[in-house]
Amino acid sequence: MRKPHEREIDGIDYVMYEMNPFKSSALLTRLLKLLGKPIASMISGIDKKEGQSLMDSSFDEKLIGTAVEELSMRLSEKEVDRLMKDLLVKDLITFKEEGADEFRKISNLETHFGKHGLLHLFKVVKFSLEVNFGDFFGGLAELKE
């Protein structure tokens, strides 16, 4: 049985379950095809101290800009929409808003995230990446050593 991961994001409690390993490996392959070169260029410019995680390391802002530029050239609007929906599998996410008694499934992604905004959507997508690929992306920090 897949373990639940809980997080409060902007006053909303979420519980997310990991994807099926076959679905997540296919999605990881797509992500790597899209993000591989930008991630590699950022990793090469990381100033990482021993024992420090990748996210706590200092990045050269110029490298971040280059990575974002490369990503924007690689991703169409359709691909971004598809990736977001693939990362936010409705059946694997439940939420509870302030004042609610119990968790419920997201019945419509557009309605739910339309109500809470784009920044909120990105935070939940980041949570999904951590739940489903945290071990993989966390290991990227070790590549520089």
N, CA, C and O atoms as a MOPAC input file, in Angstrom:
PM7 MOZYME 1SCF
protein

 N      0.84000 1    -1.19100 1     0.00000 1
 C      0.00000 1     0.00000 1     0.00000 1
 C      0.87600 1     1.24200 1     0.00000 1
 O      1.88300 1     1.29700 1     0.70600 1
 N      0.49800 1     2.22500 1    -0.78000 1
 C      1.27200 1     3.45100 1    -0.87900 1
 C      1.05600 1     4.34300 1     0.33500 1
 O     -0.05900 1     4.48400 1     0.83800 1
 N      2.12900 1     4.92900 1     0.78200 1
 C      2.10900 1     5.76300 1     1.97900 1
 C      1.54200 1     7.15400 1     1.67800 1
 O      1.88700 1     7.75400 1     0.66000 1
 N      0.67900 1     7.66600 1     2.55300 1
 C      0.16400 1     9.02400 1     2.35400 1
 C      1.20600 1    10.07000 1     2.78300 1
 O      1.92500 1     9.88600 1     3.76500 1
 N      1.26500 1    11.14900 1     2.03500 1
 C      2.14200 1    12.28600 1     2.35300 1
 C      1.22500 1    13.47200 1     2.61100 1
 O      0.34100 1    13.77200 1     1.80800 1
 N      1.44100 1    14.14000 1     3.73200 1
 C      0.56700 1    15.24500 1     4.10400 1
 C      1.32700 1    16.56100 1     4.08300 1
 O      2.50600 1    16.62100 1     4.43400 1
 N      0.62600 1    17.62200 1     3.66200 1
 C      1.23100 1    18.95300 1     3.67000 1
 C      0.13600 1    20.00300 1     3.71000 1
 O     -0.90900 1    19.85400 1     3.07700 1
 N      0.38700 1    21.05500 1     4.45400 1
 C     -0.50700 1    22.21100 1     4.46500 1
 C      0.07000 1    23.21800 1     3.47900 1
 O      1.24000 1    23.58800 1     3.57900 1
 N     -0.74100 1    23.65700 1     2.53300 1
 C     -0.31700 1    24.63000 1     1.53400 1
 C     -1.34200 1    25.75400 1     1.50600 1
 O     -2.50000 1    25.54000 1     1.15000 1
 N     -0.91700 1    26.93400 1     1.87600 1
 C     -1.78400 1    28.12200 1     1.86700 1
 C     -3.08900 1    27.90600 1     2.62700 1
 O     -4.15500 1    28.32300 1     2.17400 1
 N     -2.99900 1    27.25300 1     3.78200 1
 C     -4.18000 1    27.05200 1     4.62500 1
 C     -5.05200 1    25.87000 1     4.22000 1
 O     -6.10800 1    25.65300 1     4.81400 1
 N     -4.62900 1    25.10600 1     3.22200 1
 C     -5.38100 1    23.92900 1     2.77200 1
 C     -4.53600 1    22.70000 1     3.05800 1
 O     -3.36800 1    22.63900 1     2.67400 1
 N     -5.12300 1    21.72700 1     3.72800 1
 C     -4.41500 1    20.47500 1     4.01000 1
 C     -4.57800 1    19.52600 1     2.83200 1
 O     -5.68900 1    19.28900 1     2.35800 1
 N     -3.45400 1    18.98500 1     2.36500 1
 C     -3.47600 1    18.01600 1     1.26200 1
 C     -2.89900 1    16.69700 1     1.74600 1
 O     -1.98100 1    16.66800 1     2.56600 1
 N     -3.44400 1    15.61700 1     1.23400 1
 C     -2.86700 1    14.28900 1     1.39900 1
 C     -2.67500 1    13.76900 1    -0.02500 1
 O     -3.61500 1    13.73900 1    -0.81900 1
 N     -1.44000 1    13.35900 1    -0.33600 1
 C     -1.12500 1    12.87100 1    -1.66800 1
 C     -0.48900 1    11.49300 1    -1.55700 1
 O      0.34800 1    11.24300 1    -0.69000 1
 N     -0.90100 1    10.61500 1    -2.44500 1
 C     -0.34000 1     9.27000 1    -2.51300 1
 C      0.56800 1     9.16800 1    -3.74000 1
 O      0.35400 1     9.84400 1    -4.74600 1
 N      1.57800 1     8.31300 1    -3.63600 1
 C      2.50200 1     8.12300 1    -4.75100 1
 C      1.77700 1     7.48600 1    -5.93200 1
 O      0.83200 1     6.71500 1    -5.76700 1
 N      2.24700 1     7.83200 1    -7.11900 1
 C      1.69700 1     7.23800 1    -8.34400 1
 C      2.10300 1     5.78000 1    -8.45100 1
 O      3.04000 1     5.32700 1    -7.79400 1
 N      1.38600 1     5.06400 1    -9.28300 1
 C      1.77200 1     3.72000 1    -9.67000 1
 C      3.19500 1     3.79600 1   -10.23800 1
 O      3.49200 1     4.70300 1   -11.01500 1
 N      4.08100 1     2.85900 1    -9.86600 1
 C      5.47300 1     2.93500 1   -10.33000 1
 C      5.62900 1     2.95900 1   -11.85200 1
 O      6.56200 1     3.58500 1   -12.35400 1
 N      4.75700 1     2.30500 1   -12.58700 1
 C      4.85700 1     2.31600 1   -14.05300 1
 C      4.50500 1     3.69200 1   -14.60700 1
 O      5.16700 1     4.19100 1   -15.51800 1
 N      3.46000 1     4.29900 1   -14.05200 1
 C      3.07600 1     5.64300 1   -14.48900 1
 C      4.16500 1     6.64700 1   -14.11500 1
 O      4.51600 1     7.50900 1   -14.92000 1
 N      4.70000 1     6.53800 1   -12.90000 1
 C      5.71300 1     7.50400 1   -12.47800 1
 C      7.00900 1     7.34700 1   -13.27100 1
 O      7.67500 1     8.34400 1   -13.55000 1
 N      7.38100 1     6.12300 1   -13.63900 1
 C      8.61900 1     5.96100 1   -14.42100 1
 C      8.44300 1     6.52800 1   -15.82800 1
 O      9.38100 1     7.10600 1   -16.37700 1
 N      7.26300 1     6.37200 1   -16.41700 1
 C      7.00300 1     6.95900 1   -17.73800 1
 C      7.02000 1     8.48900 1   -17.65800 1
 O      7.56900 1     9.15300 1   -18.53700 1
 N      6.42000 1     9.04100 1   -16.60600 1
 C      6.40000 1    10.48600 1   -16.43400 1
 C      7.80200 1    11.01400 1   -16.14300 1
 O      8.17100 1    12.07900 1   -16.63900 1
 N      8.57900 1    10.29700 1   -15.35900 1
 C      9.95400 1    10.70500 1   -15.07200 1
 C     10.77600 1    10.75000 1   -16.36000 1
 O     11.58500 1    11.65800 1   -16.54300 1
 N     10.57900 1     9.79700 1   -17.23300 1
 C     11.28900 1     9.79100 1   -18.51300 1
 C     10.94300 1    11.03800 1   -19.31800 1
 O     11.82900 1    11.67500 1   -19.88900 1
 N      9.65400 1    11.39000 1   -19.36600 1
 C      9.25200 1    12.62900 1   -20.07300 1
 C      9.87400 1    13.85300 1   -19.42900 1
 O     10.37100 1    14.73800 1   -20.12500 1
 N      9.85000 1    13.91200 1   -18.09200 1
 C     10.43100 1    15.05500 1   -17.39300 1
 C     11.92100 1    15.18400 1   -17.68900 1
 O     12.42000 1    16.28700 1   -17.91500 1
 N     12.62600 1    14.06600 1   -17.68600 1
 C     14.06400 1    14.10800 1   -17.93900 1
 C     14.37500 1    14.54000 1   -19.36500 1
 O     15.34800 1    15.25800 1   -19.59400 1
 N     13.56600 1    14.11400 1   -20.32000 1
 C     13.76600 1    14.55200 1   -21.70700 1
 C     13.60000 1    16.06100 1   -21.82300 1
 O     14.32600 1    16.72100 1   -22.56700 1
 N     12.63800 1    16.59800 1   -21.08100 1
 C     12.37300 1    18.03100 1   -21.13300 1
 C     13.34600 1    18.84000 1   -20.27900 1
 O     13.77900 1    19.92500 1   -20.67000 1
 N     13.68600 1    18.29700 1   -19.10500 1
 C     14.44000 1    19.07300 1   -18.12200 1
 C     15.91900 1    18.71000 1   -18.03200 1
 O     16.68900 1    19.40700 1   -17.37000 1
 N     16.31800 1    17.63200 1   -18.68700 1
 C     17.67200 1    17.12100 1   -18.52000 1
 C     18.76300 1    18.14200 1   -18.74700 1
 O     19.61800 1    18.33300 1   -17.88200 1
 N     18.75200 1    18.80200 1   -19.89400 1
 C     19.81100 1    19.76200 1   -20.20700 1
 C     19.78000 1    20.97700 1   -19.26800 1
 O     20.82500 1    21.36100 1   -18.74400 1
 N     18.59200 1    21.60100 1   -19.04000 1
 C     18.56500 1    22.72500 1   -18.09500 1
 C     19.02000 1    22.34100 1   -16.68200 1
 O     19.72700 1    23.10400 1   -16.02300 1
 N     18.60800 1    21.14500 1   -16.22000 1
 C     19.02100 1    20.70500 1   -14.88200 1
 C     20.52900 1    20.48400 1   -14.84700 1
 O     21.19100 1    20.87800 1   -13.88700 1
 N     21.07300 1    19.85900 1   -15.88100 1
 C     22.51100 1    19.60600 1   -15.92800 1
 C     23.30400 1    20.91000 1   -15.90100 1
 O     24.33500 1    20.99700 1   -15.23500 1
 N     22.82600 1    21.92200 1   -16.62200 1
 C     23.55000 1    23.19500 1   -16.62200 1
 C     23.47100 1    23.87000 1   -15.25900 1
 O     24.42900 1    24.51300 1   -14.83100 1
 N     22.33800 1    23.73000 1   -14.57300 1
 C     22.23200 1    24.32300 1   -13.23600 1
 C     23.11100 1    23.58000 1   -12.23800 1
 O     23.78100 1    24.20600 1   -11.41600 1
 N     23.11300 1    22.23800 1   -12.30300 1
 C     23.91300 1    21.44800 1   -11.37400 1
 C     25.38900 1    21.77700 1   -11.52400 1
 O     26.12200 1    21.83500 1   -10.53700 1
 N     25.82200 1    21.99200 1   -12.75200 1
 C     27.23900 1    22.27900 1   -12.97400 1
 C     27.64900 1    23.61400 1   -12.35000 1
 O     28.83200 1    23.84400 1   -12.09700 1
 N     26.67600 1    24.49100 1   -12.10100 1
 C     27.00100 1    25.79100 1   -11.51900 1
 C     26.64200 1    25.93300 1   -10.05400 1
 O     26.65200 1    27.04300 1    -9.52200 1
 N     26.32600 1    24.83900 1    -9.39500 1
 C     25.92900 1    24.89000 1    -7.98700 1
 C     27.15700 1    25.02800 1    -7.09300 1
 O     28.16800 1    24.34800 1    -7.27200 1
 N     27.03300 1    25.91700 1    -6.14000 1
 C     28.06100 1    26.04000 1    -5.10800 1
 C     27.51700 1    25.30700 1    -3.88400 1
 O     26.87400 1    25.90800 1    -3.02300 1
 N     27.78300 1    23.99600 1    -3.81800 1
 C     27.21700 1    23.14300 1    -2.76900 1
 C     28.28600 1    22.79000 1    -1.74100 1
 O     29.36900 1    22.31200 1    -2.07800 1
 N     27.95500 1    23.03700 1    -0.50000 1
 C     28.85500 1    22.68300 1     0.59400 1
 C     28.52300 1    21.27700 1     1.08800 1
 O     27.39000 1    20.82100 1     0.93600 1
 N     29.47500 1    20.60300 1     1.66200 1
 C     29.28300 1    19.23600 1     2.14700 1
 C     28.11500 1    19.16500 1     3.12400 1
 O     27.99300 1    19.99700 1     4.02300 1
 N     27.25700 1    18.16200 1     2.93900 1
 C     26.11800 1    17.95300 1     3.82100 1
 C     24.93000 1    18.83900 1     3.50800 1
 O     23.90100 1    18.75000 1     4.17800 1
 N     25.05100 1    19.68400 1     2.51100 1
 C     23.99200 1    20.62300 1     2.16300 1
 C     23.12100 1    20.02100 1     1.05900 1
 O     23.62700 1    19.37200 1     0.14400 1
 N     21.81700 1    20.24000 1     1.15300 1
 C     20.93700 1    19.71500 1     0.10800 1
 C     21.01800 1    20.60200 1    -1.12500 1
 O     21.47400 1    21.74400 1    -1.06100 1
 N     20.57100 1    20.05600 1    -2.24100 1
 C     20.57000 1    20.79300 1    -3.49500 1
 C     19.76400 1    22.07600 1    -3.37400 1
 O     20.18600 1    23.11900 1    -3.87500 1
 N     18.61400 1    22.01800 1    -2.71800 1
 C     17.73600 1    23.18500 1    -2.61800 1
 C     18.30700 1    24.26400 1    -1.70600 1
 O     17.90200 1    25.42200 1    -1.79700 1
 N     19.24400 1    23.90200 1    -0.82500 1
 C     19.85200 1    24.89400 1     0.06800 1
 C     21.14500 1    25.45400 1    -0.49100 1
 O     21.75300 1    26.33500 1     0.11800 1
 N     21.57300 1    24.95900 1    -1.63600 1
 C     22.81200 1    25.40500 1    -2.24300 1
 C     22.59900 1    26.73800 1    -2.94900 1
 O     21.47100 1    27.10800 1    -3.27400 1
 N     23.70000 1    27.45800 1    -3.18300 1
 C     23.57300 1    28.73400 1    -3.88600 1
 C     23.73600 1    28.51300 1    -5.38900 1
 O     24.64400 1    27.81500 1    -5.84100 1
 N     22.83800 1    29.12300 1    -6.14000 1
 C     22.83100 1    29.00900 1    -7.58800 1
 C     23.30000 1    30.32900 1    -8.19700 1
 O     23.01300 1    31.40100 1    -7.66500 1
 N     24.00700 1    30.24700 1    -9.29200 1
 C     24.34300 1    31.43300 1   -10.06300 1
 C     23.06300 1    31.84800 1   -10.78800 1
 O     22.50000 1    31.06500 1   -11.55300 1
 N     22.60800 1    33.06800 1   -10.55200 1
 C     21.34500 1    33.52200 1   -11.13700 1
 C     21.36900 1    33.46600 1   -12.66100 1
 O     20.33600 1    33.24300 1   -13.29200 1
 N     22.53100 1    33.66600 1   -13.24500 1
 C     22.65900 1    33.59600 1   -14.70200 1
 C     22.33200 1    32.18300 1   -15.20400 1
 O     21.69200 1    32.02000 1   -16.24300 1
 N     22.78000 1    31.15800 1   -14.45100 1
 C     22.48600 1    29.78100 1   -14.83200 1
 C     21.00200 1    29.47100 1   -14.71500 1
 O     20.44200 1    28.76100 1   -15.54900 1
 N     20.37000 1    30.00200 1   -13.68300 1
 C     18.93100 1    29.80300 1   -13.52400 1
 C     18.19700 1    30.42800 1   -14.70600 1
 O     17.27900 1    29.82700 1   -15.26500 1
 N     18.60200 1    31.62300 1   -15.07900 1
 C     17.99100 1    32.28800 1   -16.23600 1
 C     18.16000 1    31.48400 1   -17.50900 1
 O     17.22500 1    31.35900 1   -18.30000 1
 N     19.35700 1    30.93400 1   -17.70900 1
 C     19.61700 1    30.10600 1   -18.88800 1
 C     18.74600 1    28.86100 1   -18.87300 1
 O     18.19000 1    28.47800 1   -19.90200 1
 N     18.62200 1    28.22200 1   -17.70800 1
 C     17.80100 1    27.01300 1   -17.58800 1
 C     16.33600 1    27.32500 1   -17.88400 1
 O     15.67100 1    26.56700 1   -18.58900 1
 N     15.83400 1    28.42900 1   -17.35200 1
 C     14.44300 1    28.82100 1   -17.59800 1
 C     14.23300 1    29.12300 1   -19.07700 1
 O     13.20800 1    28.75700 1   -19.65200 1
 N     15.20200 1    29.78900 1   -19.68900 1
 C     15.10700 1    30.09300 1   -21.12000 1
 C     15.04800 1    28.80300 1   -21.95100 1
 O     14.24000 1    28.68700 1   -22.87200 1
 N     15.91100 1    27.84200 1   -21.61600 1
 C     15.90100 1    26.55900 1   -22.33100 1
 C     14.57400 1    25.84200 1   -22.15200 1
 O     14.02300 1    25.28700 1   -23.10300 1
 N     14.06700 1    25.85800 1   -20.92900 1
 C     12.78300 1    25.20000 1   -20.67300 1
 C     11.66400 1    25.84600 1   -21.47400 1
 O     10.82400 1    25.15000 1   -22.04500 1
 N     11.64700 1    27.16600 1   -21.51800 1
 C     10.56700 1    27.85100 1   -22.23400 1
 C     10.60400 1    27.53000 1   -23.72300 1
 O      9.56400 1    27.53500 1   -24.38200 1
 N     11.78000 1    27.25500 1   -24.25400 1
 C     11.87700 1    26.88200 1   -25.66800 1
 C     11.44100 1    25.43400 1   -25.89200 1
 O     11.01700 1    25.08000 1   -26.99200 1
 N     11.54000 1    24.60500 1   -24.87300 1
 C     11.21400 1    23.18400 1   -25.00600 1
 C      9.74500 1    22.86800 1   -24.76700 1
 O      9.23000 1    21.88000 1   -25.29000 1
 N      9.06800 1    23.69700 1   -23.98300 1
 C      7.70400 1    23.38000 1   -23.56000 1
 C      6.66100 1    24.21600 1   -24.29200 1
 O      6.71200 1    25.44600 1   -24.27900 1
 N      5.72700 1    23.54000 1   -24.92100 1
 C      4.58000 1    24.23400 1   -25.50900 1
 C      3.52300 1    24.38100 1   -24.41000 1
 O      3.61700 1    23.74800 1   -23.35800 1
 N      2.52900 1    25.21400 1   -24.66600 1
 C      1.43100 1    25.37500 1   -23.70600 1
 C      0.73000 1    24.04100 1   -23.47200 1
 O      0.34800 1    23.72100 1   -22.34600 1
 N      0.56600 1    23.26600 1   -24.54000 1
 C     -0.09100 1    21.95800 1   -24.42000 1
 C      0.71500 1    21.02000 1   -23.51800 1
 O      0.14500 1    20.30800 1   -22.69100 1
 N      2.04000 1    21.02300 1   -23.68000 1
 C      2.89400 1    20.14400 1   -22.88800 1
 C      2.85900 1    20.53600 1   -21.41000 1
 O      2.82200 1    19.66800 1   -20.53800 1
 N      2.86900 1    21.83700 1   -21.13000 1
 C      2.78600 1    22.29800 1   -19.74000 1
 C      1.46500 1    21.83000 1   -19.12300 1
 O      1.44700 1    21.30700 1   -18.00900 1
 N      0.37000 1    22.02000 1   -19.84600 1
 C     -0.95000 1    21.60700 1   -19.36100 1
 C     -0.97300 1    20.09900 1   -19.10300 1
 O     -1.46700 1    19.64900 1   -18.06900 1
 N     -0.44300 1    19.33400 1   -20.03700 1
 C     -0.42700 1    17.86900 1   -19.89800 1
 C      0.42700 1    17.42200 1   -18.71100 1
 O      0.02700 1    16.53600 1   -17.95500 1
 N      1.61400 1    18.03900 1   -18.54600 1
 C      2.48500 1    17.68300 1   -17.41700 1
 C      1.81400 1    17.98700 1   -16.08500 1
 O      1.84800 1    17.17000 1   -15.16400 1
 N      1.20200 1    19.16800 1   -15.98500 1
 C      0.52600 1    19.54500 1   -14.74200 1
 C     -0.55500 1    18.52400 1   -14.39100 1
 O     -0.64900 1    18.07200 1   -13.25000 1
 N     -1.35800 1    18.17100 1   -15.37600 1
 C     -2.45600 1    17.23100 1   -15.12100 1
 C     -1.92500 1    15.83400 1   -14.81300 1
 O     -2.51400 1    15.10800 1   -14.01100 1
 N     -0.81100 1    15.45500 1   -15.44900 1
 C     -0.21600 1    14.14900 1   -15.15000 1
 C      0.36800 1    14.11800 1   -13.73900 1
 O      0.35200 1    13.07700 1   -13.08200 1
 N      0.87900 1    15.24800 1   -13.27400 1
 C      1.44100 1    15.30800 1   -11.92200 1
 C      0.35900 1    15.40200 1   -10.84900 1
 O      0.59300 1    15.03800 1    -9.69700 1
 N     -0.80400 1    15.87800 1   -11.21800 1
 C     -1.89500 1    16.06400 1   -10.25400 1
 C     -3.01200 1    15.06300 1   -10.51300 1
 O     -4.12000 1    15.43800 1   -10.89700 1
 N     -2.71400 1    13.80900 1   -10.30300 1
 C     -3.69700 1    12.74900 1   -10.51000 1
 C     -4.80000 1    12.90000 1    -9.45900 1
 O     -4.56200 1    12.74400 1    -8.26100 1
 N     -6.00600 1    13.20600 1    -9.93100 1
 C     -7.11600 1    13.49400 1    -9.01500 1
 C     -7.37600 1    12.38700 1    -8.01400 1
 O     -7.70200 1    12.66300 1    -6.85900 1
 N     -7.23900 1    11.14200 1    -8.43500 1
 C     -7.53900 1    10.02900 1    -7.54300 1
 C     -6.49500 1     9.83600 1    -6.44600 1
 O     -6.71700 1     9.07200 1    -5.50700 1
 N     -5.36500 1    10.52000 1    -6.56000 1
 C     -4.29600 1    10.35400 1    -5.56900 1
 C     -4.16500 1    11.55100 1    -4.63100 1
 O     -3.27000 1    11.58200 1    -3.78600 1
 N     -5.04900 1    12.53300 1    -4.77600 1
 C     -4.97200 1    13.75200 1    -3.94700 1
 C     -6.30800 1    13.97900 1    -3.25000 1
 O     -7.36900 1    13.91400 1    -3.87100 1
 N     -6.23600 1    14.24500 1    -1.95700 1
 C     -7.41900 1    14.71600 1    -1.24300 1
 C     -7.04200 1    16.01700 1    -0.54400 1
 O     -5.86500 1    16.28200 1    -0.30100 1
 N     -8.04200 1    16.82000 1    -0.22500 1
 C     -7.76900 1    18.09800 1     0.42800 1
 C     -8.85900 1    18.42300 1     1.43300 1
 O     -9.97200 1    17.90100 1     1.37400 1
 N     -8.50100 1    19.30200 1     2.35700 1
 C     -9.45000 1    19.77300 1     3.36100 1
 C     -9.18000 1    21.25200 1     3.57300 1
 O     -8.09500 1    21.63300 1     4.01300 1
 N    -10.15700 1    22.07800 1     3.26600 1
 C    -10.00800 1    23.51500 1     3.46000 1
 C    -10.29300 1    23.87100 1     4.90700 1
 O    -10.89600 1    23.09600 1     5.64900 1
 N     -9.84700 1    25.06200 1     5.29700 1
 C    -10.07800 1    25.52600 1     6.66100 1
 C    -11.56200 1    25.43200 1     7.00300 1
 O    -12.42200 1    25.83100 1     6.21700 1
 N    -11.84200 1    24.90400 1     8.17300 1
 C    -13.21500 1    24.79500 1     8.64700 1
 C    -13.94400 1    23.53400 1     8.20800 1
 O    -15.01700 1    23.22600 1     8.72500 1
 N    -13.36700 1    22.80000 1     7.25500 1
 C    -14.01700 1    21.56000 1     6.78500 1
 C    -13.74500 1    20.43900 1     7.78000 1
 O    -12.72700 1    20.44000 1     8.47300 1
 N    -14.66100 1    19.49200 1     7.84000 1
 C    -14.53400 1    18.37700 1     8.78100 1
 C    -13.73900 1    17.20800 1     8.22300 1
 O    -13.07500 1    16.49000 1     8.97100 1
 N    -13.80500 1    17.01600 1     6.91100 1
 C    -13.12400 1    15.84400 1     6.35200 1
 C    -12.48000 1    16.15900 1     5.00800 1
 O    -12.79400 1    17.15200 1     4.35200 1
 N    -11.56500 1    15.26800 1     4.62900 1
 C    -10.87700 1    15.39100 1     3.35400 1
 C    -11.80400 1    14.94500 1     2.23500 1
 O    -12.66500 1    14.08800 1     2.43500 1
 N    -11.62300 1    15.53700 1     1.04600 1
 C    -12.37800 1    15.09700 1    -0.12700 1
 C    -11.48600 1    15.15800 1    -1.35400 1
 O    -10.48000 1    15.86800 1    -1.37200 1
 N    -11.86200 1    14.41200 1    -2.37100 1
 C    -11.09500 1    14.38500 1    -3.61900 1
 C    -11.36800 1    15.64800 1    -4.42100 1
 O    -12.42300 1    16.26800 1    -4.29200 1
 N    -10.40500 1    16.01700 1    -5.24700 1
 C    -10.58800 1    17.13500 1    -6.16500 1
 C    -11.40700 1    16.60800 1    -7.34400 1
 O    -10.94800 1    15.73500 1    -8.08100 1
 N    -12.60500 1    17.13300 1    -7.51700 1
 C    -13.46200 1    16.62300 1    -8.59100 1
 C    -13.10200 1    17.23700 1    -9.93900 1
 O    -13.28900 1    16.60300 1   -10.97700 1
 N    -12.58400 1    18.46900 1    -9.93100 1
 C    -12.22000 1    19.14000 1   -11.17800 1
 C    -10.98200 1    19.99700 1   -10.91800 1
 O    -11.02800 1    20.94400 1   -10.13200 1
 N     -9.87600 1    19.65900 1   -11.58200 1
 C     -8.61800 1    20.38500 1   -11.35300 1
 C     -8.74800 1    21.86600 1   -11.69400 1
 O     -8.28600 1    22.71700 1   -10.93500 1
 N     -9.37100 1    22.18100 1   -12.82500 1
 C     -9.48700 1    23.57700 1   -13.26000 1
 C    -10.28300 1    24.40400 1   -12.24600 1
 O     -9.91300 1    25.53800 1   -11.94000 1
 N    -11.36400 1    23.84200 1   -11.73200 1
 C    -12.18200 1    24.56100 1   -10.75400 1
 C    -11.41600 1    24.75400 1    -9.44600 1
 O    -11.38400 1    25.85500 1    -8.89600 1
 N    -10.80300 1    23.68500 1    -8.95500 1
 C    -10.08400 1    23.76000 1    -7.68400 1
 C     -8.94700 1    24.77700 1    -7.75400 1
 O     -8.85800 1    25.66900 1    -6.91000 1
 N     -8.08800 1    24.64600 1    -8.74700 1
 C     -6.93000 1    25.54200 1    -8.80900 1
 C     -7.28800 1    26.91700 1    -9.34600 1
 O     -6.58000 1    27.88800 1    -9.07800 1
 N     -8.37700 1    27.01700 1   -10.10300 1
 C     -8.87000 1    28.32400 1   -10.51900 1
 C     -9.29100 1    29.14800 1    -9.31800 1
 O     -9.12900 1    30.36800 1    -9.29400 1
 N     -9.82800 1    28.47100 1    -8.33300 1
 C    -10.27300 1    29.12500 1    -7.09300 1
 C     -9.08300 1    29.58700 1    -6.24400 1
 O     -9.17000 1    30.59700 1    -5.54600 1
 N     -7.97700 1    28.84600 1    -6.30500 1
 C     -6.85300 1    29.11900 1    -5.41000 1
 C     -5.65600 1    29.80300 1    -6.07500 1
 O     -4.75600 1    30.26300 1    -5.37100 1
 N     -5.61900 1    29.88200 1    -7.38100 1
 C     -4.60800 1    30.65800 1    -8.07900 1
 C     -3.39900 1    29.87500 1    -8.56800 1
 O     -3.16400 1    28.73200 1    -8.17600 1
 N     -2.64400 1    30.53100 1    -9.43900 1
 C     -1.50100 1    29.92400 1   -10.11400 1
 C     -0.36600 1    29.57900 1    -9.15800 1
 O      0.20600 1    28.49300 1    -9.24900 1
 N     -0.03500 1    30.47900 1    -8.25000 1
 C      1.05300 1    30.20500 1    -7.30400 1
 C      0.71700 1    28.97600 1    -6.45100 1
 O      1.58400 1    28.14700 1    -6.17300 1
 N     -0.53000 1    28.87400 1    -6.04800 1
 C     -0.97100 1    27.71100 1    -5.27000 1
 C     -0.81900 1    26.43200 1    -6.10100 1
 O     -0.36500 1    25.40600 1    -5.59300 1
 N     -1.19500 1    26.50000 1    -7.35900 1
 C     -1.03900 1    25.35600 1    -8.26900 1
 C      0.41600 1    24.91300 1    -8.31900 1
 O      0.70600 1    23.72200 1    -8.21100 1
 N      1.33400 1    25.86500 1    -8.48200 1
 C      2.76000 1    25.51800 1    -8.55100 1
 C      3.25400 1    24.88100 1    -7.25200 1
 O      4.09000 1    23.97800 1    -7.28500 1
 N      2.74800 1    25.34000 1    -6.12000 1
 C      3.14500 1    24.75100 1    -4.83700 1
 C      2.67300 1    23.29900 1    -4.72700 1
 O      3.39200 1    22.44800 1    -4.20300 1
 N      1.47100 1    23.01800 1    -5.21900 1
 C      0.94400 1    21.64900 1    -5.16400 1
 C      1.68300 1    20.76500 1    -6.16600 1
 O      1.93900 1    19.59500 1    -5.88000 1
 N      2.02900 1    21.30500 1    -7.33700 1
 C      2.82900 1    20.56000 1    -8.31700 1
 C      4.18800 1    20.21600 1    -7.70900 1
 O      4.67200 1    19.09500 1    -7.86600 1
 N      4.80200 1    21.16900 1    -7.02000 1
 C      6.09300 1    20.92100 1    -6.35300 1
 C      5.94400 1    19.79900 1    -5.32400 1
 O      6.81100 1    18.93100 1    -5.22100 1
 N      4.85500 1    19.81400 1    -4.57000 1
 C      4.57000 1    18.75600 1    -3.60300 1
 C      4.47500 1    17.40300 1    -4.32000 1
 O      5.02000 1    16.41000 1    -3.83800 1
 N      3.79300 1    17.35900 1    -5.45600 1
 C      3.66800 1    16.12700 1    -6.22600 1
 C      5.04000 1    15.63800 1    -6.69700 1
 O      5.32400 1    14.44100 1    -6.64100 1
 N      5.88300 1    16.54700 1    -7.15700 1
 C      7.23600 1    16.16400 1    -7.58300 1
 C      8.01900 1    15.57100 1    -6.41300 1
 O      8.72700 1    14.57700 1    -6.57500 1
 N      7.89000 1    16.18300 1    -5.23700 1
 C      8.58800 1    15.67400 1    -4.05100 1
 C      8.07300 1    14.29000 1    -3.66100 1
 O      8.86200 1    13.40300 1    -3.33400 1
 N      6.75400 1    14.10300 1    -3.69600 1
 C      6.15800 1    12.81900 1    -3.31500 1
 C      6.57000 1    11.71700 1    -4.28000 1
 O      6.93200 1    10.61800 1    -3.85900 1
 N      6.51300 1    12.01200 1    -5.56900 1
 C      6.72500 1    10.97900 1    -6.57600 1
 C      8.16500 1    10.81300 1    -7.03600 1
 O      8.55800 1     9.72500 1    -7.45800 1
 N      8.95800 1    11.88100 1    -6.95900 1
 C     10.31300 1    11.81800 1    -7.50300 1
 C     11.36800 1    12.38800 1    -6.54900 1
 O     12.50200 1    12.64200 1    -6.95500 1
 N     10.99700 1    12.58500 1    -5.30100 1
 C     11.91300 1    13.19500 1    -4.33500 1
 C     13.22400 1    12.45200 1    -4.19900 1
 O     14.28100 1    13.07900 1    -4.12300 1
 N     13.18000 1    11.11600 1    -4.16700 1
 C     14.40700 1    10.33300 1    -4.05500 1
 C     15.31100 1    10.56800 1    -5.25000 1
 O     16.52600 1    10.69500 1    -5.10200 1
 N     14.71800 1    10.62600 1    -6.43300 1
 C     15.51100 1    10.81300 1    -7.64700 1
 C     16.11900 1    12.20800 1    -7.69500 1
 O     17.33200 1    12.35500 1    -7.84900 1
 N     15.25900 1    13.25500 1    -7.56000 1
 C     15.77300 1    14.60500 1    -7.65300 1
 C     16.65500 1    14.97700 1    -6.47100 1
 O     17.57100 1    15.78800 1    -6.61000 1
 N     16.38400 1    14.38800 1    -5.30500 1
 C     17.25500 1    14.61400 1    -4.15300 1
 C     18.64100 1    14.07600 1    -4.41200 1
 O     19.62100 1    14.64800 1    -3.93700 1
 N     18.74800 1    12.98300 1    -5.15900 1
 C     20.03500 1    12.39400 1    -5.50100 1
 C     20.84300 1    13.21400 1    -6.46700 1
 O     22.04700 1    12.99600 1    -6.60100 1
 N     20.20500 1    14.16800 1    -7.15700 1
 C     20.94900 1    15.00800 1    -8.09000 1
 C     22.00300 1    15.85500 1    -7.38700 1
 O     23.01400 1    16.21600 1    -7.98900 1
 N     21.77400 1    16.16700 1    -6.13100 1
 C     22.72500 1    16.97200 1    -5.37400 1
 C     24.07200 1    16.26700 1    -5.26200 1
 O     25.11000 1    16.92100 1    -5.16000 1
 N     24.06000 1    14.95500 1    -5.28000 1
 C     25.29300 1    14.18500 1    -5.12900 1
 C     26.11500 1    14.14100 1    -6.41500 1
 O     27.28700 1    13.76800 1    -6.37400 1
 N     25.53400 1    14.51200 1    -7.55000 1
 C     26.23500 1    14.41700 1    -8.83200 1
 C     27.43600 1    15.35300 1    -8.90900 1
 O     28.41000 1    15.05600 1    -9.60000 1
 N     27.37400 1    16.46500 1    -8.21400 1
 C     28.45400 1    17.45600 1    -8.27700 1
 C     29.69100 1    17.01600 1    -7.50700 1
 O     30.80200 1    17.42300 1    -7.84500 1
 N     29.51900 1    16.19500 1    -6.48400 1
 C     30.63100 1    15.82500 1    -5.60000 1
 C     31.64400 1    14.93200 1    -6.27300 1
 O     32.63200 1    14.54200 1    -5.65200 1

